[in-house]
Amino acid sequence: MQQTDDMEGSMESPNLEFEYGDTDGFTAELSELYSYTEEPEFSLNRDYFEEDFKNHVKGRRWMELSLEEQRAYVMRLLDALEVTDRDKRLKVARAILYLAQGVFDECDTETDVLYWSRHNVFLLYDMGIFTALLELLSMEIDNNQACSTAVRKPAISLADSTELRVLLSIMYLMVETIRVEVEGDGPERKAAREAFKTELGSPLYNGEPFALLLFTMVTKFCSMNAPHFPMKKVLLLLWKTILFTLGGFEELQEMKVKMREQLNLPPLPEDSIKVVRNMRAASPPASAMELIEQQQQQKRGRRSRRPLVKQDSLDTYNERDPFKNDDARDEEDDPEDVDSGIEGEVYPLDRDVIIQPPPPPPPLRPPTERLSFPKGLPWAPKVREKDIEHFLETSRNKFIGFTLGNDIDTLVGLPRPIHESVKTLKQHKYVSIAEVQIKREEELQQCPMTLGEEEVEEMPAEILYLGMLPSLSQYVIALLKLLLAAAPTSKAKTDSINILADVLPEEMPITVLQSMKLGIDVNRHKEIIVKAISALLLLLLKHFKLNHIYQFDYVAQHLVFANCIPLILKFFNQNIMSYISAKNSICALDFPHCVVHEMPELTAESLEAGDSNQFCWRNLFSCINLLRILNKITKWKHSRTMMLVVFKSAPILKRALKVKQAMMQLYVLKLLKIQTKYLGRQWRKSNMKTMSAIYQKVRHRLNDDWAYGNDIDARPWDFQAEECALRESIEKFNMRRYDKNQNSEFTPVDNCLQSVLGQRVDLPEDFHYSYEMWLEREVFSQPIQWEGLLQAQ
């Protein structure tokens, strides 16, 4: 994005052609696995493979072997992985990594590399390589000697994590390649994909899913016990494992539709993914004053830009340079618009009358570039049953003088307009899955004997939550620590964790060019970590919310208690435009480009120029994910909404609106909407364009007075009580569902002496050694009042 010299009038940035999805393109996801400092290792992998391959298969290439011969060779490599010599094992692992990378030395194009990589990965999985790698990974994690050596070292580099990086790289290539479905995949590959997915999501590895092992690596790294762990690779593998086993956003939508059918709930009013994809990064129309000013400027020939008639300038008129980092000033007291009063707006009804674009000169612009206004609001309005109850309670108090509790059907004594209002509210009534789950949980808590035990389906999300439950707070804190360390706004501290262990070379750069290259590599490394953590947290929140609302609330509450809200706001309190348009990548060094093409000579100028992309996909993806996480943990929680107000998030979020991407703007506007009633009349008056954008973009709740400032819910003394009540509900849920001893008070007592004495009791293996001592202590030395016992009977 080029900064224009002319800052008068409206400061615009171009629309970003960004398509949000579960991940970036397959090639981009593969290239982000490797740091640029790892580039010499590609040839090392090839050399070890060729050295071994030539000894066993003389005069032929890998591509020339039949499938059976390839299988036989992989089986030989698998046997060689079990040798005790660490160096020999590493050489074999590098040879396997070369196969997974697509035997690139025998390929001429990037397409060939990807084809052979896919072929080899399915072959490796079929031969059981993943299970062998898992055993080696567990061994490396438990390698206390490597951990203690790394803790004592003053500076950790790539060399300290060589074995781990090789193993994690092979596993990542296998997970990512098998996860992505390709058009030409036959039934065998589809069956392998499903088998691998089930295997990863099931508690097959030491009684827990594979993701739990990776979570353990994250917590061990953050507790400073294993500073040599390559965190970027661990986080990428963890994210892709959870994405593969639990499913992406489209699978989530399908699961949500199915679950609503099972619960006999009406279908969703719309597909939210499609609605967001079809949104334009548009905002309220320009004011008449600005149009006149723009026409005068065009007549004077001051600039040849497209007219400001399009609906695509969000609160940026007459502002200072948005590329400048204006964190120091408080925008709340600084009106954003000169003509921000209500009378300065052009309303939808007046659009066709007032806003007439000047006729475009044919040579400059095509005649199709004209105003196109949406025919209606993008979202169907929703109403909760609680909102209808509240509305009727207020109406009954006003017209009758008493209330009927939760009754939403009796309208006796209420005037006709109230009847019409209730009818309209009921038409848009929306019952969420979460409300049904909460109601069901209340019933199970009240009637544990009558309703019996709940049948819990062993879904991948349920298995993962059960595994994470004992150490969930540690996992959340570790992920947020890493996010903080990787955030561009973070200042380097001596006690902060070192996330650069798997990017810094053994020998530090000595030339300017090498320093520039390493600087780009470090920034890219941090961006990838932020991308992986943001996507991982969002996936966990969304899947747990669908599986059970209290699982979601448990994770969300841990995020809030670990200061996730100020952390995300701190992340956005930067020059967000420059972060999204950052060019921290060197295309010539990206895999698979770097292994197929000749390496061009890198110069300081070429590194500075970067790529030609309008924006950085991963950074925009990370920003949207973080905004979605913030939305998830603050929605319907007044205490957390007030945290947004207390941390002065409004000016920070407003700056994020300058990014011209519809989805990002939507989530920023949602966050602004929930706090507008607490920001005061002056803020709303000064931000009328933002208010209009909220009206146009965000779903309406028919009873929500977000725009009027009725802050009756802003009582500060209620906030702690709200979080405590939620915590109590979560603890009751966890105890009832996962604590196996929780029904002890309802267990029938066995009064028969013979059956009690005849029960088999599991004793420790070494009990027979201390049996006599136990007998002396527990039986012989204890006086027993036999008469008292008999009387008690």
Summary of the structure (lengths in Angstrom):
residues: 793
radius of gyration: 31.2
end to end distance: 87.4
largest distance: 113.1
contacts: 2237
relative contact order: 0.10
helix: 60%
strand: 1%
